[in-house]
Amino acid sequence: MNDPTPNLRPRLPQLDPVAVFAALGSKVRWPVIQTLADGRQMTTNEVARMLRRDPDGVGQHLRVLDAAGVAKAYIGEDRRVVIYQIPAVFRPSPGVLDFGFCRVDLNQL
């Protein structure tokens, strides 16, 4: 029988829990995650400038988050620029990240 109430939240992508926990398990990446948790789109240089960190190191951490599926990388208008964002499907409410098998309340950290 069909459910009469529509699914208001898009279906979560299948992520590898080991890769996600490895990406989330670095205390160096937490400031990056918290910076992107509100859905903003930022380049590596913007994140590095905001966190007062080296762009090369921040870029490596952003690539790990992208490879795990925690963040998504997009090519900018200038094709030399990569823009990162935590997809809306993982942000059900402000300050909360939900990966299906793991829910993180950033306000509790």
N, C-alpha and C positions, 0 to 999 in steps of 0.2 A: 504494500500500500504506500502511496506517495505521502510524504510529509507536507501538510498544507502550509507550514511556515517556511518561507524561503531562507536559505542559508545566507545570512548577512555578511559572514566573513569568508573571504576567498579561501580555497583549499590551500593548506600549507604545503610547500614543496618538500619532497623527501630529502632530508639531510642525513649525513653520516654522523651519528652521535659522537663517535670518537673524535672526528675532525672538529666538530663544533666545540666539544669540551676542551680539546687541545688549544683551540683558538681563544676560548674564553678563559683558559687557565693561566694566562700570562698577566701578571700585575702591571706590566708595561702597556698592554693593550687596553686595559680598563679605561684609562682617560680617553683613548681614541673612541672606544665604544660609547662612552658617556657623551662625548662630543657629537656623535652622529645619531644618538638614540632618539632625538626629537624629529628625525626625518630629514634634516637638512642635507643638502648635497654640497660636498666640499672636495676640493682638489687636495693632493698630497701636501702641496706647499701651504695651503690655507690651514689644514689641520696642524702641520708642523709649527706654523707661526703662532697659532692659537695656544698650542701646548708648550711653546718655547723649546722645541726639540729639533734635532737634525732631520731635514727632509728625507734623506736617504734611509735612515732608520725607520721613520714613520711610514715611508713607502713600503718597506719590507713588511711591517706589521699590517698595513692595509691589504697587501697582497695575500697574506695568510688568512685574514678575515674573509676576503673574497673567495679564496680557494675552498674554504670551509663552508661557504654559503651564508655566513653571518652578515656580510655586507655585499653589495653589488657594485661592480665597476662599470662605468659607462664612458664612452668616448665623447669628449666635449665638442663644441662647435669647431674649436681649434683642435684638429685631430691629434695634435701632440700632447694634449692634456687629457688625463683620466680623472673622472669625477666618481667619488664614492658616496654610497648612501646605504643605510639599513632599510631594506624594503618594507613598505607599509604593512605587508602581510604579517611581519614579525612584530609589529608595534600595535597591539590591540587597544592599548590605552596609554596615556602619557606616563612615561617613566617605567613602563613594563615592556620587556621583550619576551616573546613566546615563540619557541622553536618547535612546539608540538610535544616533545619529550622532555622539555626543560623550560621552566618559566622563571625569569629573573626580574625581580622588583628592584630597579636601580635606586629607588628612594630609600631602600633598606640597607644599602651598602655604606 
